[in-house]
Amino acid sequence: MSPFKSSAGRSLGKLIEGFKSSTIGQGFGSGGGDSASIRATGGIAVIHDNKVVHLFQTSQNFTTMSSWRDYDVEWIIVGGGGAGQTSNGGGTAGGGGGAGGYRTGETQVTGTGTSFNVNIGNGGTRNVNSLPTGNGGDSYISFPSGTERAHGGGHGAKYNGYSARAGGSGGGGAYGVTGGANGNTPPFSPPQGNPGGDGRSGGDQQGGGGGGAGGAGYPWSSGHHGGEGIQLPEKFRAATFEPLLGQGPNGQGFWVAGGGGGGTLGNPIGSNGKGGGPGGPYAGGGNAARGGAADNGQVNTGGGGGGVGASDGSNGGNGGSGVVLMVYPGR
């Protein structure tokens, strides 16, 4: 979402914040005294509210500098989204892909020159009719004290072909392969995601939405939308990052891990399934489609791909790749 979309006052504030973040992130004004200072390398690092926030879009190392002070690092990990399912030709409807798992926590990192890997999970890849659609890949941080992981989302189901798969959030069911798959697989507390919605067993052909980090996928009887995502906590919302993440309801930014909408053919309940909940696409989830290719999940949000309702074997949407954010004191 562009910072110019809001009111003038908010836009000016966001411009100032974005300037401060980007300039300090490049090393200007970041040294000495009581000024907040970047104390590690890896990803995109900016100052936000006297804290340092790192955003990882690709797999890289996080390495502490000589100024590191044995901080407790707060983190968010989002797995890659699962792909939405293609139709099977002949007039069928596939399920939406589940969002990547969403996990957050805090880990102490000690010592200068400490380096460890941050891995970003790929989005699941859609396939043609003869092949199953892919689950999303896991994202993780290999802290020296142990690895923290969010699992990839499960792919949607396909009529007369493949059941929905479990994952961080589960894929949606399809016409004739009705059950949405489980989320929070493997289990964490609090849960990393939610189940996909059920498809329809008979009558008009309709798939279910993929699960999202903030809610279950909608079943065919409730509009087959993808499950809602989650908005990042305020401490992670550096203005520089807003255009890189998903949009949510009411024009809000910093949303991730929305499920993909389920496909439909015939007389749907409501409109085609929307990514990330009614009114989407939200939180990176892809919209479903009829008679053409569905939308992909947005990259670096863990959004699930949309499913397809069509008679021509059109493609479901790819899942969106995951993302990792880390924050620590800047002083």
Residue, then its C-alpha position, 0 to 999 in steps of 0.5 A: m500500500s502506498p504511503f500516499k493513500s492516506s490523509a495528508g497528515r498520515s502521509l507526511g508522518k509516514l514519509i518522515e518515518g520512511f526517510k528516517s528508517s531508510t537513511i539510518g538503515q543505510g548507516f547515516g546517523s546511526g552511531g554514538g551517544d544515545s542514538a539508536s544503532i543497527r548492531a547486526t547485518g542481514g536482510i533489510a535493517v531499519i530503525h523503528d521507535n528506537k528499535v532495530v527491525h530486520l526483514f528477510q525476503t530471501s535466505q541469508n545469515f544474521t550476524t552480530m556486530s562488535s556493538w552487539r550487547d547480548y539482546d533478547v531478539e523478538w521474531i516472527i516467522v511465516g512459512g511459504g503458502g500452499a498452492g491453490q488447486t487447478s480444476n480437473g477439466g470437465g467442469t470441476a472446482g479446486g480448493g484454495g491453498g493454505a497460508g504458511g504457518y505464523r509463529t512469534g517468540e523471543t530468543q536471546v542472542t549472545g556474543t559479537g560475531t555470532s552468525f546463523n541462518v535465516n531461511i525463507g520458505n518457497g511458495g508451493t508451485r501449481n501444476v497441470n492436471s496430471l500432477p499434484t499441487g505443491n505445499g509451501g516450504d518451511s521458514y526457520i531461524s537457526f539460532p545457536s540455542g535451537t531452531e525455530r520454524a514455521h511450516g509451509g501451507g498445505h495445497g488445495a484438493k482437486y476433484n478425482g485427484y488429490s486430497a487437501r494437504a495439512g500444513g501451517s494452515g491447511g488447504g481447502g477441499a474440492y468438489g467430491v474430495t470434500g474435506g479441508a485439511n488440518g492446520n497447525t501441523p505439526p502442532f504448536s501452542p499458540p497454533q501456527g495456523n488453521p484448517g482449510g474449508d470443506g468443498r461440496s460433495g454433490g450438486d454445484q461444484q465448489g471448493g473450500g478456501g485455504g486456512g489462514a493464520g488468523g482464521a479457518g478457510y471458509p467452506w463452500s456453504s459460506g463463500h469459500h473465501g481463504g481464512e483471514g491473516i494476521q497484522l504484524p504487531e506495531k513494533f515490527r511495522a517500520a514504514t519501509f516494510e509496508p509496501l513489501l507486505g500484504q494489505g488488509p481490511n480498510g486499507q491497513g498494511f502489514w498483513v501476512a498469511g492469508g489463505g487462498g480462495g476456493g474455486t467454484l463452478g455453477n451457482p456459487i454462494g456469494s462471489n468467487g472465493k477471495g484471498g484472506g477473507p471476504g472483500g479480499p485479496y487480503a494478507g497476501g492470499g490469492n483470489a479464486a477464478r472461474g474460467g481462467a487462472a487463479d491469483n498467486g499468493q503474494v511473495n513474502t507474505g506466506g499467502g495461499g494461492g487461489g483455486v479454480g472453478a473451470s472446465d478447461g483445466s486452468n491453473g490454480g495460483n502459486g503460493g507466496s513465499g514466506v518472510v522473517l522479521m526480527v527486532y531488538p533494542g537499538r541502544 
